[in-house]
């Protein structure tokens, strides 16, 4: 451990702290983790987001040392971790089912890493007290884990993982077992904790809203590969590929045939689109419009409001409208049979009826264009939350 | 429950009560008889006893042969317990955690002594020890008892190990403990009820084992059940009832202790 820690001291905040290089984990013919390259910055909150079996947890396990890579490198501060056993990595970890020691009190649970390190009694007590204060569990110090609520147990687990001041904290779906309200509270606490401590956190979740709330960067996993990496904003607004577009949030996909680099036809209508490198004339491309970026206007409204330059318009028929409280959605089908959804804040109003003819509008700049995709990418179920 | 009192006719309910009581009596009566006879004044094991006495107990405790047998039984049972747990613990870990071909087969092999008729094991072990010249030794008693006790110990420990969430052990490891430290500091305390139960099972198996023990016994070394068996063939003294009562008493005590430990431990409860 000491060698690794010393090496870590040389790393400046914001520099790369952890590097995964060509990381693989195979089980027989199955590649659970398939040639992953990733740099994790010192002090950042990075989330591995993906559905179960996408390889996110296996990657985290390799970082912790519970899984051995089939090939590839894990570097922390430039030093290889691959041959360092997990108990000497000096990494903190919080598990999904809390994994507290059931026979020890809260205080002794938190003190466990310090007892292993044979700290003096006074120093141990001082650090444990500081941790109990940090997670606001001073009053519960003498309870057993079984006498705590799920949220309190997870706080103890966090304190136990932080008490020996690791540089890196791994969290494997730590809030998965909690109900929604408590989850959101703990997410806020966790974000504040991260800001206060400046520790590097690698977080695994299958919940995209959680990933958005917590992380500075998100790595989206699919079939053992990282298929998208960036801030939640970047990944949502400009998904790098059709899979990420379909996986994150909701999306409308239209298949267009290009007529020039910047225009295309869809069901006979001529549409403008972003300039897209690699798109040849006459090629089929995929257009992605977020439901909240599109508008559905009744025929009368469309006649009143002229189409702005840079905007597209196609006719469609309303199939269903749904009121969802904060927002409302309107499902439509185009003349060619492509289903689309438009979403708007309830406050904006969308007085449409099923069966009504509408004009669908969106700004060409708001729609992403993909030249390559697979049909499976467009299937929401493949990356369901 | 499917049969709520309301939905069940009164007659059926009374019938069930009576059947249950009959079965309970059938199981309990021999024990009750033996205990009562051990306090009976008749030396011919007459029931109901014409009067009450504790003289058979005094006779039992005054007889060096009975005392030696009881002491041997305790020694054998204690050693069997220790070795069954020491062997059962790593075996259970290998069978639960190990990923190797033939694991299921190995499990079947370890539990085989529960299925194979005892007398076959007894003959086999006897033949072996006869050849090696170990019959009549403490060693032969303990080894043969461990063979039949081990399956109970292994199954008991396997059950608690399967219930134990291994990520708790992983948590200890990531906290800085080596795998061995983690097992000793975290896993063993967590599966202690299973270990204790496994040990008590081993004790009980050894304590009232008679088939193997008869084979292993020598004039100088015999266990309580063996002494009862040989005495019974000579005369029918109420001291046998005393020995039986003591045998039962210790077994019940062990079961009660096991239950108390199980209830007190918050883990895996």
Boltz contact constraints between the chains, C-beta under 6 A:
constraints:
  - contact:
      token1: [A, 64]
      token2: [B, 174]
      max_distance: 6.0
  - contact:
      token1: [A, 66]
      token2: [B, 170]
      max_distance: 6.0
  - contact:
      token1: [A, 86]
      token2: [B, 173]
      max_distance: 6.0
  - contact:
      token1: [A, 86]
      token2: [B, 174]
      max_distance: 6.0
  - contact:
      token1: [A, 87]
      token2: [B, 173]
      max_distance: 6.0
  - contact:
      token1: [A, 87]
      token2: [B, 176]
      max_distance: 6.0
  - contact:
      token1: [A, 87]
      token2: [B, 177]
      max_distance: 6.0
  - contact:
      token1: [A, 87]
      token2: [B, 178]
      max_distance: 6.0
  - contact:
      token1: [A, 93]
      token2: [B, 174]
      max_distance: 6.0
  - contact:
      token1: [A, 95]
      token2: [B, 167]
      max_distance: 6.0
  - contact:
      token1: [A, 95]
      token2: [B, 171]
      max_distance: 6.0
  - contact:
      token1: [A, 99]
      token2: [B, 167]
      max_distance: 6.0
  - contact:
      token1: [A, 99]
      token2: [B, 168]
      max_distance: 6.0
  - contact:
      token1: [A, 99]
      token2: [B, 171]
      max_distance: 6.0
  - contact:
      token1: [A, 101]
      token2: [B, 186]
      max_distance: 6.0
  - contact:
      token1: [A, 102]
      token2: [B, 190]
      max_distance: 6.0
  - contact:
      token1: [A, 102]
      token2: [B, 267]
      max_distance: 6.0
  - contact:
      token1: [A, 103]
      token2: [B, 189]
      max_distance: 6.0
  - contact:
      token1: [A, 103]
      token2: [B, 267]
      max_distance: 6.0
  - contact:
      token1: [A, 112]
      token2: [B, 175]
      max_distance: 6.0
  - contact:
      token1: [A, 113]
      token2: [B, 175]
      max_distance: 6.0
  - contact:
      token1: [A, 113]
      token2: [B, 176]
      max_distance: 6.0
  - contact:
      token1: [A, 116]
      token2: [B, 176]
      max_distance: 6.0
  - contact:
      token1: [A, 116]
      token2: [B, 177]
      max_distance: 6.0
  - contact:
      token1: [A, 117]
      token2: [B, 176]
      max_distance: 6.0
  - contact:
      token1: [A, 146]
      token2: [B, 266]
      max_distance: 6.0
